[in-house]
């Protein structure tokens, strides 16, 4: 299995075969997005498995105002 975590303007922040590492990277990125920290502030975050999204966080930067 191939896992990838993608965050808005940052791009890919994890690419590998470890589901627990991918999930941790996803949760960390979501925390940074929701708490408005650094470049991840307000960004959407996606956890992909073999190219298909399995978890999504819609950041405030992508919500309709």
C-alpha positions as CSV (number, residue, x, y, z in Angstrom):
1,X,0.0,0.0,0.0
2,X,1.2,3.5,-0.8
3,X,0.1,6.4,1.5
4,X,0.4,10.1,0.9
5,X,-0.5,13.1,2.9
6,X,-1.1,16.3,1.0
7,X,-1.6,19.7,2.5
8,X,-2.8,22.8,0.6
9,X,0.0,25.1,-0.5
10,X,2.6,22.9,1.2
11,X,2.2,19.9,-1.1
12,X,3.1,16.3,-0.1
13,X,4.2,16.0,3.5
14,X,4.4,12.2,3.6
15,X,4.8,9.5,1.0
16,X,5.4,6.0,2.1
17,X,4.1,2.5,3.0
18,X,3.5,3.0,6.8
19,X,-0.2,3.6,7.6
20,X,0.5,4.7,11.2
21,X,3.1,7.2,10.1
22,X,0.7,8.5,7.4
23,X,-2.2,8.8,9.9
24,X,0.0,10.7,12.4
25,X,1.3,13.0,9.7
26,X,-2.3,13.6,8.6
27,X,-3.5,14.4,12.2
28,X,-0.6,16.7,12.8
29,X,-1.3,18.6,9.6
30,X,-5.0,18.9,10.5
31,X,-4.0,20.2,13.9
32,X,-1.7,22.8,12.4
33,X,-4.5,23.8,9.9
34,X,-7.2,24.2,12.5
35,X,-5.0,26.0,15.0
36,X,-3.7,28.4,12.3
37,X,-0.1,27.5,12.7
38,X,2.6,28.3,10.1
39,X,2.2,27.5,6.4
40,X,-0.5,24.9,7.2
41,X,-2.8,27.5,8.7
42,X,-6.3,27.1,7.2
43,X,-5.1,24.6,4.5
44,X,-7.0,21.6,3.4
45,X,-5.4,18.2,4.2
46,X,-5.8,14.9,2.4
47,X,-4.8,11.4,3.4
48,X,-4.5,9.2,0.3
49,X,-4.2,5.4,0.0
50,X,-3.1,4.1,-3.4
51,X,-4.2,7.4,-5.0
52,X,-7.7,7.4,-3.4
53,X,-8.7,9.8,-0.6
54,X,-9.5,8.1,2.7
55,X,-9.6,11.1,4.9
56,X,-10.1,14.8,4.2
57,X,-10.0,18.0,6.2
58,X,-11.5,21.1,4.5
59,X,-9.4,24.1,5.6
60,X,-10.9,27.5,6.1
61,X,-8.9,28.8,3.1
62,X,-11.1,26.6,0.9
63,X,-14.5,27.2,2.4
64,X,-17.0,29.5,0.8
65,X,-17.1,32.9,2.5
